[in-house]
Amino acid sequence: MDSTITLVNPGPPTSYFLDTTDPKNIVVYAHPCDPLYQIETEASQIKIIDAHHPSRVLAIIHQKGLRPDTLSFPVRGENIVVNAQKWLKKTKLPDGTMVRAMDTESGSYIWKVHSSLCQKIYQYADLESAVACCYWHHSSGKPSLVLEYGAEPLRDDIIIGYFVQRHKITMEEKAIDVLVGGPW
C-alpha cells in the first residue's frame, strides 16, 4: 500500500507590537483592538500578564538590584524561583558567537544578535532558519516581534525572554549613566 504525504504551506508569520517604549506599562498586541500581553512594572518586579485573562500571570521578573534578577512562573504552577541568567543563559556557539540559550517545553532555542536593531531566535538544532525575530520597527519607532507560524506555541516563552533581556539592557544603561554622571 502506497502512502502519500500532503505538503501544506504554513501560515504567514505574525507580527506583535508594543504600544509604547515606556517601560512602566506596556501592551503587546497583534492588532490594536486585541491586546495579548500586559507588562506591569511595580517597585521591584515586572509582571507579564495574559491580557485576555488578567489573573493569568505568565512570569514575574524579580529585580534584585546588585544581585542577579530571578524569574518565577505562576501560570505553570511552579513555586520555583530561577536565576534569570540560568533560564536565559549566555553560551558560545562552535563558531565563537555569543548567544543566549533558552530551554522550553518544545526544546532548546537560542537568541542571536544580528545587528544593534535585530535579534533572531533559532531552534538550537537548526541555526539556519529563524523561528522569530525581534527588531526595532522604524516606521513606529517601537520594538516589534515577528514569529513564524510554527513558533506560535513558543510565543509566551519568547515574550518572557524578550522582556528579561530588555530589562537587563535597561539596567546596564542606567549603570553606565550613573558611572559617567548621567545624561548631559
Number of C-alpha atoms within 10 A of each C-alpha: 3 3 5 6 5 6 6 6 6 9 9 10 15 14 16 21 23 22 17 15 12 9 14 12 15 18 20 22 20 17 11 13 7 12 18 18 24 20 23 16 16 11 8 11 16 22 23 25 23 20 18 12 10 12 10 14 20 21 22 22 24 21 19 11 9 6 8 13 19 20 23 21 19 15 14 12 9 9 10 11 14 15 16 20 18 15 17 20 16 14 13 12 13 7 6 8 10 15 18 21 24 22 15 12 8 10 11 13 23 25 27 20 17 11 9 8 12 16 19 21 24 20 20 16 11 11 15 9 12 19 21 25 21 23 17 16 15 10 6 12 10 15 18 21 25 19 23 17 14 13 19 15 12 17 15 16 16 23 18 22 19 16 17 21 16 13 17 17 12 12 14 12 13 13 13 13 13 11 9 9 9 11 8 5
